[in-house]
């Protein structure tokens, strides 16, 4: 999700025509000089990208949680190698 938000901020900086119009953030240099409105828009896009990435990777399977679900035990028990009692 964090990587998707960073990508969305980069896309926003490159494509928003007036990124400094409106209410400014307290430390706008930390956020690439974007205004409050531009930052909300880019982070919304980043969350949409992140949601798609998470759902896409989850549908492919793999990882600790997917393996635990297939074995019928919780992820905590799968991490320590024990099964549900």
Secondary structure, 3 states (H helix, E strand, C coil): CHHHHHHHHHHHHHHCCCCCCCCECCCHHHHCCCEHHHHHHHHHHHHHHHHHHHHHHHHHCCHHHHHHHHHCCCHHHHHHCCCCC
